[in-house]
Amino acid sequence: YDAMVRLVASYRKELLKETHQFLAQHLESEGNLREAEHHYCEAGEWLSAVNMYRSNDVWDEAIRVAKLHGGVNASKRVAYAWALALGGEAGAKLLTKLGLIEPAIEYAMESGAFDHAFELARSSLQRKLPEIHLKHALYLEDEEKYNEAEDEFINANKPREAIDMYVHQQDWANAMRVAETYDPSAVSDVYVAEARAAADRNEYPRAEELFLMASKPELALAMYQDAQMWHEALALTQTHLPHKLAEVNMAYQSAQASRGTGGSKTDFLATGRMWENSKQWSNAVDAYLNARKDALPADELEEIWECAVRIARTELRSRYPEVVMEVTRRLREVRRHEAAAEILREAQQLESAVECAMQGECWEKARELAQGQRALEDRVEKAYQSFLVNAENTDGLLELGHTDAALDVLAKGKEWDRLWEMTTKNRCAAPVLAKYAAVRMQQLLDEGGGRRLDEGVRTLFKYGAPASLQYMDMYRDVTKGVLGRNRVQEEEAEQARTVECLRDVLYKVSTALKGSSGGVDPELEQLLMATHYANLFNKCQTEGGRDMAELATKISITLLRYNTVIPSDKVFYQAGMICKEQNQTNLAFVLLNRYVDLTEAIEEGDAGMIDNADFSAATNVPFTDVLPKGQYLPEESEREGVRDWVLSVCMDASVDAALPPEGQAQGTIYAGLYASDLATCIVTGFPVAKRDEMQVNNSVANKRDWNLLVSKTKACPWTGKAESPAW
């Protein structure tokens, strides 16, 4: 077939391998094995040649071809197959002859043919039996045939591998059985392995038990340290590794510091008790004091720190004062004052204990501590009262019987409805009511006065006003505030009623002062009289009628003398306008002319613009250079109307623009402008001639004027008592 092969190689090279295979198969079928081998090998199918020789039982040639083309290992495999085909002793002899027993055994083991491997080893190489048992055991282990694998490990004299197999499967009973039977030295290792498995499942008590059974307490300690279970670690160390106690405690504190925490209450208590059990008292105190605020709740800190105090008191007296001072300081910081006070009492520091309790507002505790010590009891009660006042706790103050303090709290908090209710309920005396009425009045003044003054005056009217000159500033401010209102403000307020109440208030204060000291302050009297005549002026205008208008005119003239209490532009305007209405044109002109001068001076803010020549003789009308802060008539148009009237009258030759001499004023409307030695009428403020004088209710009056007024008001203009005319 050489020519055929040559032609194919030349012209159909891609079919060359296929051609060799075809020829090899053809020659093999004809029994021409050598030529068939040639073509198999030319086709690169030497294994087919080996198989050809094996099938024809020509093993020598098969080995030759395998060694030639596949190398030594390939030839060994063929030899092994030949021995396997022979079987038994013949096969073993063959392999021995070929020097291939050991490789054959290795091949058998790798192929899983362990029976054949045992057969070969028993017949030709018995020293390989333990190795075969071991590899067979490993094979059985992979196949999960653990009992059979155990037997093989034992046959291989490898009980440790059997133990490891069971440990890997966490079959602790079989692992321990094998260890106890075949390798007692491995018993502790089984315990350790089972302990670590328990630790992995977080079954720490069981793990500790197993570690101890293995006599490995250090491994249990390492387990607890790794798990940050310092309480258990310290307990274990104290019992089984006492020589490591200090080391573990330091590690515990270091771990806490690195975590930025102080541990739990249990941790601190366990550490402290550990040192207590070792009778290392100073270390125990320090361990308890290691607990710091912000790391634990206050109640837990209290429990821990009290342990430090207990140890210092009973076992370490040299540190007792220091520990008491430190613990009580800390307890105060976390607002546990009552506990701190109790510790101070036990340390015989009673005053400090009371002070601590009061500082923490633990008043019952403070009272308990102070009991039997009069000075301390008084100190606690005063502090408690001060606390209630600051806390505005009126109920607490009343419980203590400190009504005045409770009222002070309500007044400060402006809870006036409650205050008056409390005064009624507790039947407070008149001076107490007057005091708080004055407080309310001052509050309203401080808030800016204005319409608030109506409320303040009515409060004084209802509850009374203190008869003391220490309130003089208040009386001055309220009187000037009420009487100094402009016309718009008067219309917006209940002016007449407020003036009437204020007059009553000042009258009662004045009367009380006369009764107590025998005299009245001149300024207070001036305030009273200004308010008195302002009130009568309002009443006369309210009543109306010719007689009342006559009285109102006189009173308006009298009010001019109080132009330091009532704004000067107001009194001149009111007097001028009522004189104008009563056809007292001459006097109206003089008064309104002064009013115009005042309005212009107020606008310019310059009192120097006022020429007092017209009123220089009017000795009852003081000249003041203090201008009102604002206009009585806020509307410019109204003031312009007055100015126009004054200008028009000024051109009237029949109008006398000058005041009459004092001697000619007696008995006229001008009389009120001049000072007189005669008594002053309580109704109009005008001088009273002896023939017209009337003594009534500690006052002097013009009989006619008094009767005119009383016939309308049915009351004494001075005392307010019910009266009838006395013609």
matplotlib code that plots the C-alpha trace (Angstrom):
import matplotlib.pyplot as plt

x = [0.0, 3.0, 2.1, -1.4, -0.1, 2.4, -0.3, -2.7, 0.2, 0.9, -2.6, -5.1, -3.0, -6.0, -7.1, -3.7, -4.6, -7.9, -6.2, -3.7, -6.5, -8.4, -5.4, -4.5, -8.0, -7.9, -4.6, -5.7, -8.7, -6.3, -4.1, -1.2, -0.6, 2.8, 1.7, -1.4, 0.7, 2.7, -0.3, -2.0, 1.2, 1.4, -2.1, -1.1, -3.4, -0.8, -3.4, -5.3, -2.2, -1.8, -5.5, -5.0, -2.2, -4.1, -7.2, -5.0, -3.2, 0.1, 1.0, 4.7, 4.1, 1.4, 3.9, 6.5, 4.3, 3.0, 6.5, 7.7, 4.9, 3.5, 6.4, 7.1, 3.9, 1.9, 3.8, 3.2, -0.6, -0.5, 1.5, -1.0, -3.8, -1.9, -1.5, -5.1, -6.0, -3.9, -5.2, -4.1, -0.6, 0.2, -0.5, 1.6, 4.5, 4.2, 4.4, 7.3, 9.1, 8.6, 9.5, 6.1, 4.5, 4.6, 3.5, 0.8, -0.4, -0.4, -2.3, -4.9, -5.4, -5.7, -8.2, -10.2, -9.5, -8.5, -9.3, -6.7, -4.3, -4.7, -4.3, -1.1, 0.3, -0.5, 1.2, 4.2, 4.6, 3.0, 4.8, 2.3, -0.7, -0.9, -0.7, -3.4, -5.6, -5.1, -5.9, -8.8, -10.0, -9.7, -11.6, -14.4, -14.5, -15.1, -17.8, -19.3, -18.9, -17.6, -17.8, -15.9, -13.4, -12.9, -12.0, -9.5, -7.9, -7.5, -6.0, -3.6, -2.7, -4.0, -6.6, -5.9, -7.2, -10.4, -10.8, -10.3, -12.9, -15.5, -14.5, -15.0, -18.4, -19.0, -19.8, -18.4, -19.5, -17.7, -14.7, -14.5, -15.0, -12.1, -9.9, -10.6, -10.1, -7.1, -5.5, -6.2, -3.9, -6.4, -9.2, -8.5, -8.3, -11.8, -13.0, -11.3, -12.8, -16.3, -15.8, -14.9, -17.9, -20.1, -18.5, -19.2, -22.9, -22.6, -23.1, -20.4, -21.2, -21.1, -17.9, -16.3, -17.3, -15.6, -12.5, -12.2, -12.8, -9.8, -7.8, -7.6, -8.9, -6.7, -8.6, -11.9, -10.4, -9.4, -12.9, -14.5, -12.0, -12.6, -16.3, -15.8, -17.5, -15.5, -17.7, -17.4, -13.7, -13.0, -15.1, -13.2, -9.9, -10.6, -11.5, -9.1, -6.3, -5.9, -2.3, -3.8, -6.3, -4.5, -3.6, -7.2, -8.6, -6.2, -7.2, -10.8, -10.3, -8.2, -11.0, -13.5, -11.4, -10.8, -14.6, -15.2, -17.6, -17.5, -19.1, -22.4, -23.5, -22.9, -19.3, -18.4, -20.1, -18.3, -14.9, -15.4, -16.6, -13.6, -11.3, -13.4, -13.2, -9.4, -9.5, -7.8, -9.9, -8.3, -8.5, -12.2, -12.9, -11.2, -13.0, -16.4, -15.3, -14.3, -18.0, -18.4, -21.4, -22.9, -21.9, -24.8, -28.1, -28.0, -29.7, -27.1, -24.3, -25.7, -25.7, -22.1, -20.7, -22.4, -20.4, -17.2, -18.5, -19.4, -16.0, -14.2, -16.4, -16.0, -12.6, -10.6, -11.1, -8.1, -9.8, -13.3, -13.4, -11.9, -14.4, -17.4, -16.4, -15.9, -19.0, -21.3, -19.8, -20.6, -24.1, -24.9, -23.7, -26.2, -29.0, -29.1, -28.9, -31.0, -28.6, -25.6, -27.2, -27.7, -24.0, -23.0, -25.2, -23.6, -20.2, -21.4, -21.5, -25.0, -24.8, -23.3, -26.1, -28.8, -27.2, -26.9, -30.6, -31.7, -29.5, -31.3, -34.7, -35.2, -37.1, -38.6, -35.1, -33.7, -36.4, -35.7, -32.0, -32.5, -35.0, -34.0, -31.5, -33.4, -30.9, -31.0, -34.7, -35.1, -32.6, -34.5, -37.8, -36.4, -34.8, -38.0, -40.0, -37.6, -37.8, -41.6, -41.5, -39.0, -41.0, -44.2, -45.7, -48.5, -50.2, -47.0, -46.6, -50.2, -49.6, -46.8, -49.0, -46.9, -49.9, -47.9, -45.2, -47.9, -49.5, -46.1, -45.7, -49.1, -48.5, -45.2, -46.8, -49.7, -52.2, -54.5, -57.8, -56.2, -54.6, -57.9, -59.6, -56.9, -57.2, -60.9, -60.5, -57.9, -59.7, -56.6, -56.5, -57.1, -53.4, -52.6, -55.2, -54.0, -50.4, -51.3, -53.6, -50.6, -48.5, -51.1, -51.2, -47.5, -47.4, -49.9, -47.9, -44.7, -46.6, -47.1, -50.2, -52.8, -56.1, -54.6, -54.8, -58.6, -58.1, -55.5, -57.6, -60.6, -58.3, -57.2, -60.8, -62.0, -59.2, -57.8, -54.6, -51.7, -51.6, -47.9, -45.7, -43.5, -46.1, -46.0, -44.4, -47.1, -49.9, -48.3, -47.9, -51.4, -53.0, -51.0, -51.7, -55.4, -55.9, -53.4, -55.3, -56.1, -59.7, -59.5, -58.1, -60.9, -63.5, -62.0, -61.8, -64.4, -62.8, -65.5, -65.8, -62.0, -61.5, -64.3, -62.6, -59.2, -60.6, -62.0, -58.7, -56.7, -59.2, -59.0, -55.2, -55.1, -57.6, -55.6, -52.4, -54.0, -55.2, -51.8, -49.4, -51.7, -50.7, -50.8, -47.9, -48.4, -47.9, -50.4, -52.9, -52.4, -53.0, -56.1, -57.5, -56.8, -58.6, -61.4, -62.2, -61.8, -64.3, -66.8, -66.3, -67.3, -70.3, -71.6, -71.2, -73.0, -75.9, -76.3, -78.5, -77.8, -76.8, -74.5, -72.9, -72.3, -70.5, -68.6, -67.3, -66.0, -64.4, -62.7, -61.2, -60.0, -58.4, -56.0, -54.1, -53.3, -51.6, -48.6, -50.8, -53.1, -51.6, -51.7, -53.2, -56.0, -57.1, -56.9, -58.9, -61.6, -61.9, -61.9, -64.5, -66.9, -66.5, -67.2, -70.3, -71.4, -70.9, -68.0, -66.3, -63.7, -62.4, -62.9, -60.7, -57.9, -58.0, -58.1, -55.5, -53.2, -54.3, -53.2, -49.8, -49.4, -50.3, -47.8, -45.1, -45.9, -45.5, -42.2, -41.1, -40.1, -41.8, -39.9, -42.5, -45.1, -45.6, -47.0, -47.8, -51.5, -51.5, -48.8, -51.4, -53.4, -51.7, -53.8, -52.5, -48.8, -46.7, -44.9, -42.3, -42.8, -44.8, -47.2, -45.8, -48.6, -51.7, -54.9, -56.7, -54.8, -56.6, -55.0, -58.3, -59.8, -56.9, -57.2, -60.8, -59.9, -57.2, -59.6, -62.1, -59.3, -58.3, -61.9, -62.5, -59.2, -60.6, -63.7, -63.2, -65.9, -63.8, -61.5, -58.4, -57.1, -57.9, -59.5, -57.5, -57.6, -59.8, -62.5, -62.5, -64.1, -67.6, -67.0, -66.0, -62.4, -62.2, -60.8, -57.8, -56.5, -55.1, -57.2, -57.2, -60.7, -61.6, -61.8, -65.0, -64.9, -67.4, -65.9, -62.5, -63.4, -63.0, -66.0, -67.1, -67.9, -71.6, -71.8, -69.6, -70.9, -69.1, -70.0, -68.3, -64.9, -64.9, -65.9, -68.3, -70.2, -73.7, -75.4, -73.0, -73.0, -76.8, -77.0, -74.7, -76.2, -79.6, -78.5, -76.0, -77.7, -74.2, -71.6, -69.0, -66.2, -67.0, -69.5, -72.0, -75.7, -76.8, -79.7, -79.6, -79.4, -81.0]
y = [0.0, 2.3, 3.6, 4.5, 6.3, 8.2, 9.3, 10.4, 12.3, 14.0, 14.9, 14.5, 15.2, 16.0, 12.4, 10.9, 10.2, 8.7, 6.5, 5.2, 4.4, 2.6, 0.6, -0.3, -1.6, -3.6, -5.1, -5.9, -7.8, -9.8, -10.6, -8.5, -6.9, -5.5, -3.6, -2.5, -1.1, 0.9, 2.5, 3.2, 4.9, 6.9, 8.1, 9.1, 6.4, 4.5, 3.7, 1.8, -0.2, -1.0, -2.1, -4.2, -6.1, -6.4, -7.8, -10.3, -11.2, -9.9, -8.0, -7.7, -5.9, -3.7, -2.8, -2.0, 0.3, 2.1, 2.7, 3.8, 6.3, 7.0, 6.7, 4.7, 5.5, 4.4, 1.1, 0.6, 1.0, -1.7, -4.0, -3.4, -4.3, -7.4, -8.4, -7.7, -9.9, -12.7, -12.2, -13.5, -14.8, -14.9, -11.3, -10.4, -12.5, -10.7, -7.3, -8.5, -9.7, -6.4, -4.5, -2.8, -4.0, -0.6, 1.5, -1.0, -0.6, 3.1, 3.0, 0.7, 3.0, 6.0, 4.1, 3.2, -0.5, -1.0, -4.7, -5.3, -3.0, -5.1, -8.3, -7.0, -5.8, -8.9, -11.1, -9.0, -5.8, -6.0, -2.9, -0.9, -2.2, 0.7, 3.2, 1.4, 1.3, 5.1, 6.0, 3.6, 5.4, 8.8, 7.5, 6.1, 9.4, 11.3, 8.8, 9.6, 6.0, 7.2, 3.9, 2.0, 4.9, 4.7, 1.0, 1.7, 4.6, 2.2, -0.5, 2.1, 2.9, 6.5, 7.0, 10.7, 11.0, 9.1, 11.5, 14.5, 13.0, 12.9, 16.3, 17.7, 16.2, 17.5, 13.9, 14.4, 11.1, 9.0, 11.3, 10.9, 7.1, 6.7, 9.0, 7.2, 3.8, 4.4, 7.8, 9.0, 12.0, 13.4, 13.5, 17.1, 18.1, 16.7, 18.8, 21.9, 21.3, 20.9, 23.9, 26.1, 24.8, 25.8, 29.2, 29.7, 29.1, 31.6, 28.8, 30.3, 28.5, 25.1, 26.1, 27.2, 23.8, 21.9, 24.1, 23.3, 19.6, 19.9, 21.6, 24.6, 27.6, 30.0, 29.1, 29.9, 33.2, 34.0, 33.2, 35.6, 38.3, 38.0, 38.2, 41.2, 39.3, 40.8, 39.9, 36.2, 36.6, 38.1, 35.5, 32.7, 34.3, 34.7, 31.0, 29.2, 31.7, 34.0, 34.8, 36.6, 38.7, 42.0, 41.4, 40.7, 43.7, 46.0, 44.5, 45.0, 48.7, 49.2, 47.6, 50.0, 53.0, 51.9, 51.5, 54.9, 53.4, 52.6, 49.3, 48.2, 48.2, 44.5, 45.0, 47.5, 45.5, 42.3, 44.0, 45.5, 42.3, 40.5, 42.8, 42.5, 38.7, 39.1, 41.6, 44.2, 46.9, 50.0, 48.3, 47.5, 51.2, 52.4, 49.8, 51.1, 54.7, 53.9, 54.2, 57.7, 59.8, 59.9, 56.2, 54.8, 56.0, 58.0, 55.2, 52.6, 55.0, 55.6, 51.9, 51.4, 54.5, 53.5, 50.3, 52.4, 54.2, 51.0, 49.5, 52.7, 52.9, 49.3, 48.2, 51.2, 54.0, 55.9, 56.7, 57.2, 61.0, 61.2, 58.7, 60.4, 63.8, 62.4, 60.3, 63.0, 65.4, 63.0, 62.3, 66.0, 66.2, 63.6, 65.1, 62.4, 64.9, 62.8, 59.9, 62.2, 63.8, 60.4, 59.5, 62.8, 62.1, 58.6, 60.4, 62.7, 65.8, 66.9, 70.5, 69.5, 66.8, 69.4, 71.8, 69.1, 68.1, 71.8, 72.3, 69.4, 70.7, 67.5, 69.4, 66.4, 64.9, 68.3, 68.5, 64.9, 65.6, 68.9, 67.5, 68.3, 71.0, 74.3, 76.4, 73.9, 73.6, 77.4, 77.4, 74.7, 76.5, 79.8, 78.2, 76.3, 79.5, 81.3, 78.3, 78.4, 82.2, 81.8, 78.9, 80.9, 78.0, 79.8, 76.6, 75.5, 78.8, 78.7, 75.3, 76.7, 79.6, 82.2, 84.0, 87.3, 85.4, 83.7, 87.0, 88.4, 85.6, 86.3, 90.0, 89.4, 87.1, 89.6, 87.0, 89.6, 87.7, 84.8, 87.3, 89.0, 85.7, 84.6, 87.7, 87.2, 83.6, 84.3, 87.4, 89.6, 92.8, 96.2, 97.2, 94.0, 94.8, 98.4, 97.2, 95.0, 97.6, 99.9, 97.2, 96.9, 100.6, 100.9, 98.0, 99.8, 103.0, 101.1, 99.7, 103.2, 104.4, 105.8, 104.0, 101.5, 104.1, 103.7, 100.1, 101.1, 103.9, 101.6, 99.0, 101.5, 102.7, 99.1, 97.7, 100.8, 102.7, 102.7, 105.8, 106.2, 109.0, 106.3, 106.0, 109.7, 109.3, 106.9, 109.2, 112.1, 110.0, 108.7, 112.1, 113.9, 111.0, 111.1, 114.8, 115.4, 113.6, 115.5, 115.8, 112.7, 110.6, 111.8, 110.9, 107.4, 106.8, 106.9, 110.1, 111.5, 108.1, 107.7, 111.3, 110.7, 107.4, 109.0, 111.9, 109.4, 107.5, 110.6, 111.9, 108.6, 108.6, 112.2, 111.6, 108.5, 110.5, 113.3, 110.7, 109.1, 112.0, 115.0, 116.6, 116.2, 116.5, 119.8, 118.0, 115.3, 118.0, 119.8, 116.6, 116.0, 119.5, 119.5, 116.2, 117.4, 120.5, 118.6, 116.1, 118.8, 120.5, 117.3, 116.8, 120.4, 120.0, 116.6, 118.0, 121.0, 124.0, 127.7, 127.2, 124.3, 126.3, 129.2, 126.8, 125.1, 128.5, 129.3, 125.9, 126.3, 129.5, 127.8, 125.0, 127.6, 127.6, 123.9, 124.3, 122.4, 119.3, 119.8, 120.9, 124.7, 124.8, 122.5, 124.6, 127.9, 126.4, 124.9, 128.1, 130.3, 128.3, 128.1, 131.8, 132.4, 130.2, 132.2, 135.5, 136.5, 137.7, 139.9, 137.0, 134.5, 136.7, 137.0, 133.2, 132.1, 134.6, 132.9, 129.5, 130.6, 131.7, 128.4, 126.3, 128.2, 127.8, 124.0, 123.8, 125.6, 124.0, 127.3, 128.6, 131.9, 132.9, 133.5, 137.0, 136.8, 140.5, 139.9, 137.5, 139.1, 140.4, 137.1, 135.9, 132.7, 131.6, 130.5, 131.1, 127.9, 127.6, 123.9, 123.3, 120.4, 117.6, 117.7, 119.8, 119.4, 119.9, 117.5, 118.8, 121.9, 123.0, 123.3, 125.3, 127.5, 128.1, 129.4, 131.6, 133.1, 134.0, 135.6, 137.7, 138.7, 139.8, 141.6, 144.0, 144.7, 147.9, 147.0, 144.1, 145.0, 142.9, 143.5, 141.9, 144.2, 145.3, 142.9, 145.2, 145.3, 141.5, 140.7, 139.3, 138.8, 136.0, 137.4, 136.8, 133.3, 134.7, 136.4, 135.1, 136.0, 135.8, 134.6, 130.9, 128.9, 127.4, 123.6, 123.8, 126.4, 127.2, 130.9, 133.1, 133.0, 136.2, 135.8, 136.5, 133.7, 131.2, 127.7, 125.2, 121.7, 118.3, 119.7, 122.1, 125.7, 126.5, 129.4, 128.6, 129.4, 127.4, 124.4, 124.3, 124.7, 121.7, 119.5, 120.1, 118.3, 115.7, 114.9, 114.5, 116.5, 117.6, 117.0, 113.8, 112.2, 111.7, 112.0, 115.6, 117.9, 121.6, 123.8, 127.1]
z = [0.0, -0.2, -3.6, -2.4, 0.6, -1.5, -3.9, -1.1, 0.6, -2.7, -3.9, -1.0, 2.0, 4.2, 3.8, 4.8, 8.5, 7.5, 4.9, 7.5, 9.9, 7.1, 6.1, 9.8, 10.4, 7.2, 8.0, 11.6, 10.2, 8.0, 11.0, 9.8, 13.2, 12.6, 9.4, 11.1, 14.0, 11.5, 10.0, 13.4, 14.6, 11.3, 11.9, 15.5, 17.0, 18.9, 21.6, 18.9, 18.3, 22.0, 22.2, 19.0, 20.7, 24.0, 22.2, 20.5, 23.8, 22.5, 25.7, 25.1, 21.9, 23.6, 26.3, 23.7, 21.7, 24.8, 26.1, 22.7, 22.1, 25.6, 27.8, 30.9, 32.7, 29.7, 29.6, 33.3, 32.8, 30.1, 32.3, 35.1, 32.7, 31.6, 35.3, 35.9, 33.0, 34.4, 37.9, 41.3, 41.7, 38.0, 37.6, 40.7, 39.4, 36.1, 37.7, 39.9, 36.9, 35.2, 38.4, 38.5, 41.7, 43.6, 40.6, 39.9, 43.5, 43.2, 40.0, 41.5, 44.5, 42.2, 40.1, 43.2, 42.8, 46.4, 46.4, 43.7, 45.4, 48.6, 46.6, 45.0, 48.3, 50.2, 47.6, 46.7, 48.8, 52.3, 53.5, 51.4, 53.2, 55.9, 53.1, 51.1, 54.3, 54.8, 51.2, 51.3, 54.4, 52.8, 49.8, 52.1, 54.0, 50.7, 50.0, 53.4, 54.6, 57.9, 59.9, 57.2, 56.9, 60.7, 60.4, 57.7, 59.6, 62.5, 60.2, 58.9, 62.5, 62.0, 64.8, 64.8, 61.2, 62.2, 65.1, 62.8, 60.4, 63.2, 64.5, 61.0, 61.0, 64.6, 65.5, 69.0, 70.5, 67.8, 67.9, 71.7, 71.4, 69.0, 71.0, 74.3, 72.6, 70.3, 71.2, 74.7, 74.1, 71.6, 74.2, 75.1, 71.5, 70.9, 73.9, 72.5, 69.0, 70.4, 72.6, 69.7, 67.8, 70.8, 70.9, 67.2, 68.0, 70.9, 73.4, 75.7, 79.0, 77.2, 75.5, 78.8, 80.3, 77.5, 77.6, 81.3, 80.6, 78.2, 81.0, 78.8, 80.8, 78.9, 75.7, 77.5, 78.7, 75.1, 73.9, 76.4, 75.6, 71.9, 72.5, 74.8, 77.6, 80.3, 83.2, 82.3, 81.6, 85.0, 86.8, 84.9, 85.7, 89.3, 89.6, 87.3, 86.4, 89.4, 88.4, 85.3, 87.2, 87.0, 83.4, 82.4, 84.4, 82.6, 79.2, 80.2, 81.0, 77.8, 75.8, 77.4, 76.6, 73.0, 72.5, 74.1, 76.6, 80.3, 80.1, 81.6, 85.2, 85.4, 84.1, 86.8, 89.6, 88.5, 88.4, 91.8, 93.3, 91.8, 93.7, 96.8, 96.7, 96.4, 99.3, 97.2, 98.7, 97.0, 93.6, 94.3, 95.2, 92.0, 89.9, 91.2, 90.7, 87.1, 86.2, 84.7, 84.0, 80.4, 80.1, 82.3, 83.6, 86.9, 89.0, 87.8, 88.6, 92.0, 92.8, 91.6, 93.4, 96.6, 96.5, 96.5, 99.6, 101.3, 100.8, 101.9, 105.0, 106.1, 104.8, 103.8, 106.3, 105.1, 101.8, 103.3, 103.4, 99.9, 98.5, 100.2, 98.7, 95.2, 95.1, 96.5, 94.0, 91.2, 92.5, 92.5, 88.9, 87.9, 89.9, 92.6, 95.5, 97.9, 97.7, 98.1, 101.2, 102.7, 102.2, 103.8, 106.8, 107.2, 107.1, 110.0, 107.7, 108.6, 107.5, 104.1, 103.8, 104.4, 102.0, 99.4, 99.8, 99.5, 96.4, 94.7, 95.9, 97.9, 100.6, 102.4, 102.7, 103.9, 106.6, 107.7, 107.9, 109.8, 112.3, 115.9, 114.8, 115.2, 113.2, 110.4, 110.4, 110.1, 107.3, 105.4, 105.8, 104.7, 101.7, 100.8, 101.0, 98.7, 96.4, 96.3, 95.6, 92.7, 91.4, 91.8, 93.7, 95.5, 96.7, 98.4, 100.1, 101.3, 102.7, 104.7, 105.9, 103.9, 102.5, 101.9, 100.0, 97.9, 97.1, 96.2, 93.7, 92.1, 92.0, 90.3, 87.8, 87.3, 88.2, 89.7, 89.5, 91.5, 93.9, 94.8, 95.1, 97.5, 99.6, 99.9, 100.8, 103.4, 104.7, 104.3, 106.3, 104.6, 104.7, 102.7, 100.1, 99.9, 99.4, 96.4, 95.0, 94.9, 93.3, 90.6, 90.1, 89.8, 87.3, 85.1, 85.4, 84.4, 81.4, 80.1, 81.9, 79.4, 79.5, 81.9, 84.6, 84.7, 85.9, 88.4, 89.9, 90.3, 91.9, 94.5, 94.9, 95.5, 97.6, 99.2, 98.9, 101.3, 103.6, 103.4, 101.8, 100.4, 97.6, 96.9, 93.5, 92.5, 93.6, 91.8, 88.6, 88.6, 89.4, 86.7, 84.3, 84.8, 85.0, 82.2, 79.5, 76.3, 75.1, 72.8, 75.6, 77.9, 75.4, 75.0, 78.7, 81.5, 82.6, 85.0, 86.8, 87.0, 88.4, 90.9, 92.1, 92.2, 94.3, 96.8, 96.9, 97.6, 100.2, 102.2, 102.0, 103.2, 106.0, 107.2, 107.2, 109.2, 111.7, 112.1, 111.9, 112.5, 109.2, 105.5, 103.0, 101.0, 97.7, 98.5, 99.5, 96.3, 94.3, 96.3, 95.9, 92.1, 91.8, 94.1, 92.0, 88.7, 90.0, 91.0, 87.7, 85.9, 88.2, 87.5, 83.8, 83.9, 86.0, 83.7, 84.2, 84.9, 88.5, 87.8, 84.9, 87.3, 89.8, 87.0, 85.8, 89.3, 89.7, 86.3, 87.5, 90.7, 88.7, 87.2, 90.4, 89.9, 86.6, 87.9, 88.3, 85.4, 82.0, 81.8, 78.3, 79.5, 82.5, 80.5, 77.6, 79.9, 82.0, 78.9, 77.0, 79.9, 80.5, 76.9, 77.2, 80.2, 78.3, 80.5, 77.3, 79.0, 81.2, 78.4, 76.1, 78.7, 79.4, 75.8, 74.8, 77.3, 75.9, 72.4, 73.7, 75.4, 72.3, 70.3, 73.0, 73.1, 69.3, 69.5, 72.7, 74.2, 77.3, 76.9, 74.3, 77.0, 78.4, 81.9, 82.2, 81.9, 84.9, 87.0, 89.4, 89.5, 92.7, 92.8, 89.3, 89.5, 86.5, 85.4, 82.7, 82.5, 79.2, 78.7, 76.6, 74.2, 73.2, 75.1, 71.7, 69.4, 66.3, 64.8, 63.4, 66.9, 68.1, 65.0, 65.9, 69.3, 67.8, 65.3, 68.1, 70.2, 67.2, 66.5, 70.1, 70.1, 67.5, 69.7, 71.6, 74.0, 75.4, 78.3, 77.8, 81.3, 84.6, 87.2, 90.2, 93.2, 95.2, 92.5, 92.0, 95.3, 94.8, 91.1, 88.8, 89.0, 92.8, 92.3, 90.5, 93.6, 96.9, 99.9, 103.7, 103.6, 103.9, 100.6, 99.5, 99.3, 96.4, 94.1, 95.6, 95.8, 98.9, 101.3, 102.9, 106.6, 106.0, 103.5, 105.3, 106.2, 108.4, 107.4, 107.7, 108.6, 105.6, 104.8, 102.0, 100.5, 101.8, 98.6, 96.4, 98.8, 98.8, 95.0, 94.6, 97.3, 95.9, 92.8, 94.1, 97.5, 99.0, 100.8, 98.2, 100.6, 102.6, 100.2, 102.9, 102.1, 102.7, 102.1, 101.4, 104.5, 103.4]

ax = plt.figure().add_subplot(projection="3d")
ax.plot(x, y, z, "-o")
ax.set_aspect("equal")
plt.show()
